Amino acid sequence: LNQNDVTTLIRKDGFRFWGSRCLSDDPLFQFENYTRTAQVLADTMAEGHMWAVDMPLNPSLARDIIEGIRAKMRSLVNQGYLIGGDCWIDDSVNDKDTLKAGKLWIDYDYTPVPPLENLMLRQRITDRYLVDFTTRVSA
């Protein structure tokens, strides 16, 4: 199953997933944890910034939201849940008419932690450990 990119359940110290792949054709969501990370991150960012809804829309509010998202990203990186992430405001979608309508678009990106799906070990035979053989005998 795994060679066909099918994730299944196995019994090894309890039940666990064997394989990491999703059925998505989108390479950004090829792994189970990429999909879970995207869903959890979207919920976390939305819930974590509900405090800003209905607040006065001014530059300091936008800065506070951006810094809040950046702080959360740093925390998730430090905890090992993300490789990295950032947040910014895009002038092209936040024009005067959008802002006047009480709408603010904040962009963020992130890199999820890829699973080690295929560990490949390379073995070599060498004679370099024989070079100092006699020195090691007298040590």
Secondary structure, DSSP 8 states (H G I E B T S, - for coil): -GGGT--EEEESSSEEEE--B-S-SSGGG-BHHHHHHHHHHHHHHHHHTGGGTTS---HHHHHHHHHHHHHHHHHHHHTTSEEEEEEEE-TTTS-HHHHHTT---EEEEEEE--------------SGGGTTHHHHH--
